[in-house]
Amino acid sequence: MTTWTKYFIPGAVAALLLCSPIGAIAQVTPEEAIGWHLFFDKNLSGPRNFSCATCHLPDKGYEGGEPLSKGAHDDLLGRNTPTVVNLQENEFFFWDGRAGSLAEQAKGPITNPNEMDLAIDEAVTRVSADPLYRTAFKEVGVDDIDEEAILDAIAAFEMTLETGPTRFDQWVNGDSNALTEQEERGRSIFFTKGDCALCHNGANFADDDFHNIGTGTDSDRGRYEIEKDEYYLGAFKTPALRNWKLREPFMHDGRFRTIREVIHFYVNPGPTKIGKREIDPIPLTAEEVEDLVAFLEVLNGDWPDLAPYQAAWNRLVAQ
C-alpha cells in the first residue's frame, strides 16, 4: 500500500493524518486577551495608524486581501500577507522562513520601517504608558512591561487562532457520506494524480517546508536569501490549504486571484526564471480541475470567534 492510498480507507484514516483536526479555542487566558488587544492596537505603529490587523484582516482570512499590502507610510510591501491562523505546528514563519517563532515574527513587522515603523523600545514605552495595559499585565505577573512580554502576548493570541472542523475532517473521522461524488473524485486526484499531498499534508495541509514551484524571480529569490543553498533558490514556504477561502489572492506575490488559477498553473506552469523547479506539469482535464476545486472547498471550516477575547479583555482591565 502506497503512502497516499492509505487515505482512501475512511475507518483508519484518522490515525494516518498524523495530526488531530484543528479546532476552536475553549477559553481565553489573560495573556491571550492582552495579545488580542495588542494585535488590533494602532499605537504599535510609528504614525499610530496601523496595527497587525491592518494587514492580517479577519474578514480576509487574516491576510491582506490584495496581492501586496501597504505599510504605515503607504509603502507597497514586497510580498503577499501570509495568514496567522493555524500556526500551532509551524517551525518557520514568513514566506522565506526567516523567523523561528511567532514572537520573532511579531517583532518583524512592528520594527520594519516599511511596515509599522516603530522601534521596539518605543513600543515598550507606549504600551507601558497605558494604564489599561499596566493593569492587564499585572494580572499575568508582569510589573515592568518589556519587549518579551509584549511579543509573547501577541504570539500567545496568534497561537489560539484555529479554524473549525471541516467536512473533510468528518470524512477522516469515518463519515463516508461527508463528501459528494465529485468531491470524492477530487480527493482521489489530490492524493494521487495531482500529487498535491506531497507538500500539502498533515492537519493543516502544509509541510512547513520550502519548495521551488517556478514562482521565484531575480528580484525575490525566496528562502535562498536566508539559507544560501542552491536547492532553495526560488523556493518559498508551502501555504496551508486548510481554510484557504477568503485568503485570496494566492502565492508569495499574490499573482493568482482564485484557487482555480492556482490549479491551472500546476497544469501548465510555464518557464521557471530561477532555480530548479521541483514539479512537472500535471495533465489534468477540465473536469478533473473542477473535481479538485470541489474537494478543496471541503477543507474550509469556521473562522475564529473573536468575541471571547473582547470579553476576556474587558474582565481583565475591570479589575
SERO-553620 format. One record per residue (C-alpha): residue number from 1; x, y, z; residue in one letter. Coordinates in steps of 0.25 Angstrom, whole numbers, plus 5000, padded with zeros to 4 digits. Layout:
<bamars>
  pos     X     Y     Z  code
  NUM     X     Y     Z     A
...
</bamars>
This chain:
<bamars>
  pos     X     Y     Z  code
    1  5000  5000  5000     M
    2  5006  5014  4996     T
    3  5007  5026  5005     T
    4  4995  5033  4999     W
    5  4986  5021  4996     T
    6  4984  5019  5011     K
    7  4976  5032  5011     Y
    8  4965  5025  5004     F
    9  4961  5016  5016     I
   10  4951  5024  5024     P
   11  4951  5016  5036     G
   12  4966  5016  5038     A
   13  4970  5030  5032     V
   14  4969  5038  5045     A
   15  4981  5031  5051     A
   16  4989  5033  5038     L
   17  4988  5049  5037     L
   18  4998  5050  5048     L
   19  4991  5062  5054     C
   20  4977  5064  5060     S
   21  4967  5073  5053     P
   22  4969  5087  5057     I
   23  4958  5093  5066     G
   24  4953  5105  5073     A
   25  4959  5111  5086     I
   26  4952  5107  5099     A
   27  4955  5118  5108     Q
   28  4963  5131  5106     V
   29  4974  5133  5116     T
   30  4979  5147  5121     P
   31  4991  5147  5113     E
   32  4983  5143  5100     E
   33  4974  5155  5103     A
   34  4985  5164  5104     I
   35  4991  5159  5091     G
   36  4978  5161  5085     W
   37  4977  5175  5089     H
   38  4992  5178  5084     L
   39  4989  5171  5071     F
   40  4978  5182  5068     F
   41  4985  5193  5074     D
   42  4990  5204  5064     K
   43  4999  5210  5075     N
   44  5009  5199  5071     L
   45  5012  5207  5058     S
   46  5020  5219  5057     G
   47  5009  5228  5051     P
   48  4999  5221  5061     R
   49  4991  5218  5048     N
   50  4994  5203  5046     F
   51  4992  5190  5054     S
   52  4996  5176  5052     C
   53  4981  5174  5048     A
   54  4982  5185  5037     T
   55  4989  5174  5028     C
   56  4984  5162  5035     H
   57  4969  5165  5033     L
   58  4960  5155  5040     P
   59  4950  5156  5029     D
   60  4961  5153  5019     K
   61  4965  5140  5025     G
   62  4976  5148  5033     Y
   63  4982  5152  5021     E
   64  4982  5165  5013     G
   65  4972  5163  5002     G
   66  4981  5169  4992     E
   67  4993  5164  4984     P
   68  5002  5173  4992     L
   69  4999  5181  5005     S
   70  5003  5195  5008     K
   71  5011  5199  5021     G
   72  5008  5210  5031     A
   73  5014  5220  5021     H
   74  5007  5215  5009     D
   75  5019  5207  5004     D
   76  5016  5196  4995     L
   77  5021  5183  5002     L
   78  5029  5173  4995     G
   79  5021  5160  4998     R
   80  5007  5156  5000     N
   81  5002  5156  5014     T
   82  5002  5141  5020     P
   83  4991  5137  5029     T
   84  4993  5136  5044     V
   85  4983  5125  5047     V
   86  4986  5110  5049     N
   87  5001  5112  5052     L
   88  5002  5103  5064     Q
   89  5010  5093  5057     E
   90  5019  5102  5050     N
   91  5034  5103  5051     E
   92  5037  5115  5041     F
   93  5029  5128  5039     F
   94  5029  5137  5027     F
   95  5029  5133  5013     W
   96  5044  5131  5014     D
   97  5044  5125  5028     G
   98  5053  5136  5034     R
   99  5046  5135  5047     A
  100  5047  5123  5056     G
  101  5036  5127  5066     S
  102  5023  5135  5066     L
  103  5029  5145  5076     A
  104  5040  5147  5066     E
  105  5030  5148  5054     Q
  106  5022  5159  5062     A
  107  5034  5167  5064     K
  108  5038  5168  5049     G
  109  5026  5176  5044     P
  110  5026  5185  5056     I
  111  5040  5189  5055     T
  112  5041  5189  5039     N
  113  5042  5203  5034     P
  114  5033  5200  5022     N
  115  5022  5193  5030     E
  116  5019  5198  5044     M
  117  5032  5206  5046     D
  118  5033  5206  5061     L
  119  5046  5204  5069     A
  120  5043  5193  5079     I
  121  5048  5201  5091     D
  122  5037  5212  5087     E
  123  5027  5201  5086     A
  124  5030  5197  5100     V
  125  5029  5212  5105     T
  126  5015  5213  5098     R
  127  5010  5201  5104     V
  128  5015  5203  5118     S
  129  5009  5217  5118     A
  130  4995  5212  5116     D
  131  4988  5209  5130     P
  132  4980  5198  5124     L
  133  4992  5190  5119     Y
  134  4999  5192  5132     R
  135  4986  5187  5139     T
  136  4985  5175  5130     A
  137  5000  5171  5130     F
  138  5000  5171  5145     K
  139  4989  5160  5145     E
  140  4999  5151  5137     V
  141  5011  5155  5147     G
  142  5017  5165  5139     V
  143  5020  5178  5147     D
  144  5030  5184  5137     D
  145  5025  5182  5123     I
  146  5037  5179  5113     D
  147  5039  5174  5099     E
  148  5038  5160  5103     E
  149  5025  5162  5110     A
  150  5018  5169  5098     I
  151  5023  5160  5087     L
  152  5020  5147  5095     D
  153  5006  5152  5098     A
  154  5004  5155  5083     I
  155  5009  5141  5080     A
  156  5000  5135  5090     A
  157  4988  5141  5084     F
  158  4992  5137  5070     E
  159  4995  5123  5075     M
  160  4980  5121  5078     T
  161  4975  5125  5065     L
  162  4970  5112  5060     E
  163  4959  5109  5050     T
  164  4947  5100  5052     G
  165  4945  5086  5047     P
  166  4942  5083  5032     T
  167  4935  5073  5024     R
  168  4948  5066  5021     F
  169  4950  5065  5036     D
  170  4937  5058  5037     Q
  171  4941  5048  5025     W
  172  4954  5046  5033     V
  173  4946  5042  5045     N
  174  4939  5031  5038     G
  175  4927  5038  5032     D
  176  4927  5032  5018     S
  177  4915  5041  5013     N
  178  4922  5054  5017     A
  179  4927  5056  5002     L
  180  4919  5057  4989     T
  181  4923  5048  4977     E
  182  4930  5060  4971     Q
  183  4937  5063  4984     E
  184  4942  5049  4985     E
  185  4947  5049  4971     R
  186  4955  5062  4975     G
  187  4960  5055  4987     R
  188  4966  5044  4979     S
  189  4972  5054  4970     I
  190  4978  5062  4981     F
  191  4985  5049  4987     F
  192  4989  5042  4975     T
  193  4990  5048  4961     K
  194  4991  5062  4965     G
  195  5002  5060  4975     D
  196  4996  5071  4984     C
  197  4998  5064  4997     A
  198  5013  5063  4995     L
  199  5015  5077  5000     C
  200  5000  5080  5005     H
  201  5000  5069  5016     N
  202  4996  5068  5031     G
  203  4985  5074  5038     A
  204  4988  5088  5033     N
  205  4991  5083  5018     F
  206  5005  5089  5018     A
  207  5018  5083  5021     D
  208  5025  5095  5027     D
  209  5036  5094  5017     D
  210  5041  5101  5005     F
  211  5039  5098  4990     H
  212  5042  5104  4977     N
  213  5030  5102  4968     I
  214  5034  5112  4958     G
  215  5029  5126  4964     T
  216  5043  5131  4968     G
  217  5049  5143  4961     T
  218  5063  5150  4961     D
  219  5057  5161  4970     S
  220  5051  5151  4980     D
  221  5059  5138  4982     R
  222  5052  5133  4994     G
  223  5058  5124  5004     R
  224  5071  5125  4997     Y
  225  5073  5139  5003     E
  226  5072  5132  5017     I
  227  5079  5119  5014     E
  228  5090  5120  5003     K
  229  5087  5106  4997     D
  230  5084  5105  4982     E
  231  5073  5096  4986     Y
  232  5066  5108  4992     Y
  233  5067  5117  4980     L
  234  5053  5122  4977     G
  235  5047  5113  4988     A
  236  5036  5118  4997     F
  237  5029  5113  5009     K
  238  5017  5104  5006     T
  239  5004  5111  5009     P
  240  4993  5104  5017     A
  241  4981  5099  5009     L
  242  4972  5098  5022     R
  243  4963  5110  5021     N
  244  4969  5115  5008     W
  245  4955  5122  5005     K
  246  4955  5137  5008     L
  247  4971  5137  5007     R
  248  4971  5141  4992     E
  249  4980  5144  4985     P
  250  4990  5133  4985     F
  251  5005  5131  4985     M
  252  5016  5139  4991     H
  253  5013  5151  4981     D
  254  4998  5149  4981     G
  255  4999  5146  4966     R
  256  4987  5137  4965     F
  257  4973  5143  4969     R
  258  4966  5129  4970     T
  259  4969  5115  4974     I
  260  4965  5110  4960     R
  261  4976  5119  4955     E
  262  4986  5112  4964     V
  263  4982  5099  4959     I
  264  4983  5103  4944     H
  265  4997  5108  4948     F
  266  5001  5094  4952     Y
  267  4995  5088  4939     V
  268  5003  5098  4931     N
  269  5014  5105  4940     P
  270  5021  5112  4929     G
  271  5036  5115  4929     P
  272  5044  5115  4942     T
  273  5052  5128  4944     K
  274  5062  5124  4955     I
  275  5066  5111  4962     G
  276  5061  5097  4959     K
  277  5046  5095  4959     R
  278  5042  5083  4967     E
  279  5029  5080  4959     I
  280  5026  5075  4946     D
  281  5013  5079  4939     P
  282  5001  5072  4944     I
  283  4992  5067  4932     P
  284  4978  5070  4938     L
  285  4966  5070  4929     T
  286  4956  5082  4930     A
  287  4946  5072  4938     E
  288  4958  5068  4947     E
  289  4961  5082  4950     V
  290  4946  5085  4955     E
  291  4947  5072  4963     D
  292  4959  5077  4970     L
  293  4953  5090  4973     V
  294  4941  5083  4979     A
  295  4950  5075  4988     F
  296  4958  5088  4992     L
  297  4945  5094  4996     E
  298  4942  5084  5007     V
  299  4955  5088  5014     L
  300  4949  5100  5019     N
  301  4943  5102  5033     G
  302  4938  5113  5042     D
  303  4948  5125  5045     W
  304  4952  5128  5060     P
  305  4941  5135  5068     D
  306  4948  5148  5074     L
  307  4937  5152  5083     A
  308  4942  5143  5095     P
  309  4955  5151  5094     Y
  310  4948  5164  5095     Q
  311  4940  5159  5107     A
  312  4953  5154  5114     A
  313  4960  5167  5112     W
  314  4948  5175  5118     N
  315  4949  5166  5130     R
  316  4964  5167  5131     L
  317  4964  5183  5131     V
  318  4952  5184  5140     A
  319  4959  5178  5152     Q
</bamars>
